[in-house]
Amino acid sequence: MIATFILIHFLVGSIRGFYRYLMIEKHQYNYYDHSMTLIGKLAHNLLYGTINSTTFLISVCLSVLAFLTL
């Protein structure tokens, strides 16, 4: 159960982080304080997407659903 939760959590966090990166690039050109490389921007947003209470709650709900259906 814990391994499933961790896997789901990192998957959801990666999706949310990548989506955040795309939205910042599209709508807020000067969002980053200092100029960052592409890898730095992706890493920043992936960490933000993973270490977030909303991502945690989504992961908990998906893990419970996965546990109940299996």
KOLLO-395590 format. One record per atom (N, C-alpha, C): residue number from 1; residue in one letter; chain; atom name; x, y, z. Coordinates in nm, 3 decimals. Each point is the difference from the previous one (the first is absolute). Example, Ala and Ser with C-alpha at 12.3 -4.5 7.8 and 13.67 -1.06 7.14 Angstrom:
BEGIN
+-----+------+------+------+---------+---------+---------+
! pos ! code ! unit ! site !      c1 !      c2 !      c3 !
+-----+------+------+------+---------+---------+---------+
!   1 !    A !    A !    N !   1.319 !  -0.569 !   0.780 !
!   1 !    A !    A !   CA !  -0.089 !   0.119 !   0.000 !
!   1 !    A !    A !    C !   0.090 !   0.120 !   0.000 !
!   2 !    S !    A !    N !  -0.035 !   0.105 !  -0.072 !
!   2 !    S !    A !   CA !   0.082 !   0.119 !   0.006 !
!   2 !    S !    A !    C !  -0.077 !   0.109 !   0.073 !
+-----+------+------+------+---------+---------+---------+
***
This chain:
BEGIN
+-----+------+------+------+---------+---------+---------+
! pos ! code ! unit ! site !      c1 !      c2 !      c3 !
+-----+------+------+------+---------+---------+---------+
!   1 !    M !    A !    N !   0.083 !  -0.120 !   0.000 !
!   1 !    M !    A !   CA !  -0.083 !   0.120 !   0.000 !
!   1 !    M !    A !    C !   0.087 !   0.126 !   0.000 !
!   2 !    I !    A !    N !   0.105 !   0.002 !   0.081 !
!   2 !    I !    A !   CA !   0.087 !   0.117 !   0.008 !
!   2 !    I !    A !    C !   0.073 !   0.021 !  -0.133 !
!   3 !    A !    A !    N !   0.048 !  -0.109 !  -0.059 !
!   3 !    A !    A !   CA !   0.070 !   0.012 !  -0.128 !
!   3 !    A !    A !    C !  -0.093 !   0.051 !  -0.109 !
!   4 !    T !    A !    N !  -0.125 !  -0.045 !   0.003 !
!   4 !    T !    A !   CA !  -0.098 !   0.049 !  -0.096 !
!   4 !    T !    A !    C !  -0.024 !   0.148 !   0.019 !
!   5 !    F !    A !    N !  -0.012 !   0.043 !   0.125 !
!   5 !    F !    A !   CA !  -0.021 !   0.142 !   0.028 !
!   5 !    F !    A !    C !   0.117 !   0.084 !  -0.050 !
!   6 !    I !    A !    N !   0.121 !  -0.045 !   0.026 !
!   6 !    I !    A !   CA !   0.119 !   0.076 !  -0.043 !
!   6 !    I !    A !    C !   0.004 !   0.009 !  -0.152 !
!   7 !    L !    A !    N !  -0.029 !  -0.109 !  -0.067 !
!   7 !    L !    A !   CA !  -0.001 !   0.000 !  -0.147 !
!   7 !    L !    A !    C !  -0.106 !   0.096 !  -0.054 !
!   8 !    I !    A !    N !  -0.121 !  -0.008 !   0.054 !
!   8 !    I !    A !   CA !  -0.108 !   0.089 !  -0.043 !
!   8 !    I !    A !    C !   0.036 !   0.144 !   0.031 !
!   9 !    H !    A !    N !   0.058 !   0.024 !   0.117 !
!   9 !    H !    A !   CA !   0.034 !   0.136 !   0.040 !
!   9 !    H !    A !    C !   0.102 !   0.063 !  -0.095 !
!  10 !    F !    A !    N !   0.104 !  -0.073 !  -0.035 !
!  10 !    F !    A !   CA !   0.100 !   0.054 !  -0.091 !
!  10 !    F !    A !    C !  -0.055 !   0.016 !  -0.142 !
!  11 !    L !    A !    N !  -0.088 !  -0.088 !  -0.041 !
!  11 !    L !    A !   CA !  -0.062 !   0.013 !  -0.131 !
!  11 !    L !    A !    C !  -0.089 !   0.124 !  -0.006 !
!  12 !    V !    A !    N !  -0.086 !   0.018 !   0.101 !
!  12 !    V !    A !   CA !  -0.088 !   0.118 !   0.005 !
!  12 !    V !    A !    C !   0.084 !   0.127 !   0.013 !
!  13 !    G !    A !    N !   0.103 !  -0.002 !   0.083 !
!  13 !    G !    A !   CA !   0.086 !   0.116 !   0.017 !
!  13 !    G !    A !    C !   0.073 !   0.038 !  -0.127 !
!  14 !    S !    A !    N !   0.044 !  -0.099 !  -0.075 !
!  14 !    S !    A !   CA !   0.069 !   0.028 !  -0.126 !
!  14 !    S !    A !    C !  -0.095 !   0.062 !  -0.102 !
!  15 !    I !    A !    N !  -0.121 !  -0.053 !  -0.007 !
!  15 !    I !    A !   CA !  -0.099 !   0.056 !  -0.093 !
!  15 !    I !    A !    C !  -0.035 !   0.143 !   0.038 !
!  16 !    R !    A !    N !  -0.024 !   0.024 !   0.130 !
!  16 !    R !    A !   CA !  -0.035 !   0.135 !   0.044 !
!  16 !    R !    A !    C !   0.117 !   0.097 !  -0.020 !
!  17 !    G !    A !    N !   0.121 !  -0.045 !   0.025 !
!  17 !    G !    A !   CA !   0.117 !   0.085 !  -0.018 !
!  17 !    G !    A !    C !   0.024 !   0.035 !  -0.146 !
!  18 !    F !    A !    N !  -0.016 !  -0.098 !  -0.088 !
!  18 !    F !    A !   CA !   0.020 !   0.028 !  -0.142 !
!  18 !    F !    A !    C !  -0.109 !   0.093 !  -0.052 !
!  19 !    Y !    A !    N !  -0.123 !  -0.019 !   0.046 !
!  19 !    Y !    A !   CA !  -0.110 !   0.089 !  -0.039 !
!  19 !    Y !    A !    C !   0.027 !   0.142 !   0.050 !
!  20 !    R !    A !    N !   0.052 !   0.011 !   0.122 !
!  20 !    R !    A !   CA !   0.034 !   0.132 !   0.056 !
!  20 !    R !    A !    C !   0.108 !   0.067 !  -0.085 !
!  21 !    Y !    A !    N !   0.100 !  -0.076 !  -0.040 !
!  21 !    Y !    A !   CA !   0.106 !   0.053 !  -0.086 !
!  21 !    Y !    A !    C !  -0.058 !   0.054 !  -0.131 !
!  22 !    L !    A !    N !  -0.089 !  -0.078 !  -0.063 !
!  22 !    L !    A !   CA !  -0.058 !   0.043 !  -0.127 !
!  22 !    L !    A !    C !  -0.083 !   0.126 !   0.016 !
!  23 !    M !    A !    N !  -0.077 !   0.010 !   0.109 !
!  23 !    M !    A !   CA !  -0.084 !   0.118 !   0.021 !
!  23 !    M !    A !    C !   0.084 !   0.124 !   0.030 !
!  24 !    I !    A !    N !   0.108 !  -0.015 !   0.074 !
!  24 !    I !    A !   CA !   0.089 !   0.114 !   0.027 !
!  24 !    I !    A !    C !   0.065 !   0.047 !  -0.129 !
!  25 !    E !    A !    N !   0.046 !  -0.093 !  -0.082 !
!  25 !    E !    A !   CA !   0.063 !   0.038 !  -0.126 !
!  25 !    E !    A !    C !  -0.100 !   0.069 !  -0.093 !
!  26 !    K !    A !    N !  -0.126 !  -0.040 !   0.007 !
!  26 !    K !    A !   CA !  -0.100 !   0.056 !  -0.090 !
!  26 !    K !    A !    C !  -0.049 !   0.137 !   0.045 !
!  27 !    H !    A !    N !  -0.022 !   0.018 !   0.131 !
!  27 !    H !    A !   CA !  -0.068 !   0.120 !   0.048 !
!  27 !    H !    A !    C !   0.087 !   0.099 !   0.077 !
!  28 !    Q !    A !    N !   0.108 !  -0.045 !   0.063 !
!  28 !    Q !    A !   CA !   0.081 !   0.088 !   0.084 !
!  28 !    Q !    A !    C !   0.146 !  -0.011 !  -0.043 !
!  29 !    Y !    A !    N !   0.037 !   0.081 !  -0.094 !
!  29 !    Y !    A !   CA !   0.133 !  -0.013 !  -0.059 !
!  29 !    Y !    A !    C !   0.111 !   0.028 !   0.101 !
!  30 !    N !    A !    N !  -0.016 !   0.100 !   0.085 !
!  30 !    N !    A !   CA !   0.105 !   0.039 !   0.096 !
!  30 !    N !    A !    C !  -0.029 !  -0.053 !   0.140 !
!  31 !    Y !    A !    N !  -0.049 !  -0.122 !   0.013 !
!  31 !    Y !    A !   CA !  -0.037 !  -0.054 !   0.131 !
!  31 !    Y !    A !    C !   0.122 !  -0.028 !   0.087 !
!  32 !    Y !    A !    N !   0.104 !  -0.056 !  -0.057 !
!  32 !    Y !    A !   CA !   0.116 !  -0.042 !   0.079 !
!  32 !    Y !    A !    C !   0.086 !   0.121 !   0.035 !
!  33 !    D !    A !    N !   0.045 !   0.008 !   0.126 !
!  33 !    D !    A !   CA !   0.080 !   0.113 !   0.047 !
!  33 !    D !    A !    C !   0.132 !   0.013 !  -0.077 !
!  34 !    H !    A !    N !   0.071 !  -0.108 !  -0.012 !
!  34 !    H !    A !   CA !   0.126 !   0.002 !  -0.074 !
!  34 !    H !    A !    C !  -0.015 !  -0.093 !  -0.121 !
!  35 !    S !    A !    N !   0.081 !   0.023 !  -0.097 !
!  35 !    S !    A !   CA !  -0.011 !  -0.083 !  -0.120 !
!  35 !    S !    A !    C !   0.041 !  -0.143 !   0.034 !
!  36 !    M !    A !    N !  -0.084 !  -0.093 !  -0.038 !
!  36 !    M !    A !   CA !   0.024 !  -0.141 !   0.026 !
!  36 !    M !    A !    C !   0.008 !  -0.074 !  -0.133 !
!  37 !    T !    A !    N !   0.075 !  -0.107 !   0.000 !
!  37 !    T !    A !   CA !   0.004 !  -0.084 !  -0.120 !
!  37 !    T !    A !    C !  -0.129 !  -0.080 !  -0.008 !
!  38 !    L !    A !    N !  -0.022 !  -0.066 !  -0.110 !
!  38 !    L !    A !   CA !  -0.119 !  -0.081 !  -0.017 !
!  38 !    L !    A !    C !  -0.006 !  -0.110 !   0.105 !
!  39 !    I !    A !    N !   0.112 !  -0.065 !   0.027 !
!  39 !    I !    A !   CA !   0.005 !  -0.107 !   0.101 !
!  39 !    I !    A !    C !  -0.033 !   0.057 !   0.138 !
!  40 !    G !    A !    N !   0.053 !   0.118 !   0.031 !
!  40 !    G !    A !   CA !  -0.029 !   0.064 !   0.128 !
!  40 !    G !    A !    C !  -0.147 !   0.033 !   0.016 !
!  41 !    K !    A !    N !  -0.062 !   0.051 !  -0.107 !
!  41 !    K !    A !   CA !  -0.143 !   0.032 !   0.006 !
!  41 !    K !    A !    C !  -0.084 !  -0.125 !   0.020 !
!  42 !    L !    A !    N !   0.033 !  -0.106 !  -0.075 !
!  42 !    L !    A !   CA !  -0.075 !  -0.125 !   0.014 !
!  42 !    L !    A !    C !   0.018 !  -0.059 !   0.139 !
!  43 !    A !    A !    N !   0.122 !   0.000 !   0.052 !
!  43 !    A !    A !   CA !   0.025 !  -0.055 !   0.134 !
!  43 !    A !    A !    C !  -0.074 !   0.081 !   0.106 !
!  44 !    H !    A !    N !   0.003 !   0.131 !  -0.013 !
!  44 !    H !    A !   CA !  -0.070 !   0.088 !   0.095 !
!  44 !    H !    A !    C !  -0.149 !  -0.031 !   0.002 !
!  45 !    N !    A !    N !  -0.061 !  -0.012 !  -0.116 !
!  45 !    N !    A !   CA !  -0.144 !  -0.024 !  -0.008 !
!  45 !    N !    A !    C !  -0.037 !  -0.143 !   0.038 !
!  46 !    L !    A !    N !   0.085 !  -0.097 !  -0.032 !
!  46 !    L !    A !   CA !  -0.029 !  -0.137 !   0.041 !
!  46 !    L !    A !    C !   0.008 !  -0.015 !   0.151 !
!  47 !    L !    A !    N !   0.098 !   0.066 !   0.063 !
!  47 !    L !    A !   CA !   0.006 !  -0.004 !   0.146 !
!  47 !    L !    A !    C !  -0.120 !   0.071 !   0.062 !
!  48 !    Y !    A !    N !  -0.037 !   0.113 !  -0.057 !
!  48 !    Y !    A !   CA !  -0.117 !   0.072 !   0.051 !
!  48 !    Y !    A !    C !  -0.126 !  -0.083 !  -0.017 !
!  49 !    G !    A !    N !  -0.012 !  -0.069 !  -0.113 !
!  49 !    G !    A !   CA !  -0.118 !  -0.083 !  -0.023 !
!  49 !    G !    A !    C !  -0.005 !  -0.121 !   0.089 !
!  50 !    T !    A !    N !   0.115 !  -0.052 !   0.040 !
!  50 !    T !    A !   CA !   0.004 !  -0.120 !   0.085 !
!  50 !    T !    A !    C !  -0.015 !   0.033 !   0.147 !
!  51 !    I !    A !    N !   0.067 !   0.105 !   0.047 !
!  51 !    I !    A !   CA !  -0.004 !   0.037 !   0.142 !
!  51 !    I !    A !    C !  -0.108 !   0.107 !   0.016 !
!  52 !    N !    A !    N !  -0.125 !  -0.045 !   0.004 !
!  52 !    N !    A !   CA !  -0.112 !   0.091 !   0.004 !
!  52 !    N !    A !    C !  -0.116 !  -0.072 !   0.069 !
!  53 !    S !    A !    N !  -0.076 !   0.070 !   0.082 !
!  53 !    S !    A !   CA !  -0.109 !  -0.064 !   0.073 !
!  53 !    S !    A !    C !  -0.112 !  -0.045 !  -0.094 !
!  54 !    T !    A !    N !  -0.024 !   0.073 !  -0.107 !
!  54 !    T !    A !   CA !  -0.104 !  -0.041 !  -0.095 !
!  54 !    T !    A !    C !   0.039 !  -0.131 !  -0.068 !
!  55 !    T !    A !    N !   0.124 !  -0.013 !  -0.039 !
!  55 !    T !    A !   CA !   0.048 !  -0.124 !  -0.060 !
!  55 !    T !    A !    C !  -0.010 !  -0.114 !   0.100 !
!  56 !    F !    A !    N !   0.030 !   0.027 !   0.126 !
!  56 !    F !    A !   CA !  -0.010 !  -0.103 !   0.103 !
!  56 !    F !    A !    C !  -0.144 !  -0.049 !   0.013 !
!  57 !    L !    A !    N !  -0.096 !   0.092 !   0.004 !
!  57 !    L !    A !   CA !  -0.140 !  -0.040 !   0.013 !
!  57 !    L !    A !    C !  -0.049 !  -0.077 !  -0.122 !
!  58 !    I !    A !    N !   0.039 !   0.044 !  -0.119 !
!  58 !    I !    A !   CA !  -0.037 !  -0.073 !  -0.121 !
!  58 !    I !    A !    C !   0.059 !  -0.141 !   0.003 !
!  59 !    S !    A !    N !   0.124 !  -0.012 !   0.043 !
!  59 !    S !    A !   CA !   0.067 !  -0.130 !   0.005 !
!  59 !    S !    A !    C !  -0.065 !  -0.092 !   0.102 !
!  60 !    V !    A !    N !  -0.040 !   0.055 !   0.114 !
!  60 !    V !    A !   CA !  -0.068 !  -0.081 !   0.102 !
!  60 !    V !    A !    C !  -0.131 !  -0.053 !  -0.056 !
!  61 !    C !    A !    N !  -0.078 !   0.087 !  -0.063 !
!  61 !    C !    A !   CA !  -0.128 !  -0.043 !  -0.056 !
!  61 !    C !    A !    C !   0.018 !  -0.108 !  -0.107 !
!  62 !    L !    A !    N !   0.095 !   0.020 !  -0.089 !
!  62 !    L !    A !   CA !   0.025 !  -0.100 !  -0.104 !
!  62 !    L !    A !    C !   0.051 !  -0.132 !   0.057 !
!  63 !    S !    A !    N !   0.082 !   0.007 !   0.105 !
!  63 !    S !    A !   CA !   0.052 !  -0.122 !   0.063 !
!  63 !    S !    A !    C !  -0.112 !  -0.077 !   0.068 !
!  64 !    V !    A !    N !  -0.089 !   0.072 !   0.067 !
!  64 !    V !    A !   CA !  -0.114 !  -0.066 !   0.065 !
!  64 !    V !    A !    C !  -0.090 !  -0.064 !  -0.105 !
!  65 !    L !    A !    N !  -0.026 !   0.070 !  -0.108 !
!  65 !    L !    A !   CA !  -0.081 !  -0.058 !  -0.108 !
!  65 !    L !    A !    C !   0.067 !  -0.123 !  -0.059 !
!  66 !    A !    A !    N !   0.130 !   0.006 !  -0.021 !
!  66 !    A !    A !   CA !   0.072 !  -0.115 !  -0.054 !
!  66 !    A !    A !    C !  -0.006 !  -0.118 !   0.098 !
!  67 !    F !    A !    N !   0.012 !   0.028 !   0.129 !
!  67 !    F !    A !   CA !  -0.004 !  -0.106 !   0.101 !
!  67 !    F !    A !    C !  -0.138 !  -0.062 !   0.007 !
!  68 !    L !    A !    N !  -0.105 !   0.082 !  -0.009 !
!  68 !    L !    A !   CA !  -0.136 !  -0.052 !   0.011 !
!  68 !    L !    A !    C !  -0.043 !  -0.079 !  -0.123 !
!  69 !    T !    A !    N !   0.051 !   0.036 !  -0.117 !
!  69 !    T !    A !   CA !  -0.040 !  -0.070 !  -0.121 !
!  69 !    T !    A !    C !   0.080 !  -0.128 !  -0.023 !
!  70 !    L !    A !    N !   0.117 !  -0.010 !   0.061 !
!  70 !    L !    A !   CA !   0.080 !  -0.122 !  -0.019 !
!  70 !    L !    A !    C !  -0.025 !  -0.088 !   0.114 !
+-----+------+------+------+---------+---------+---------+
***
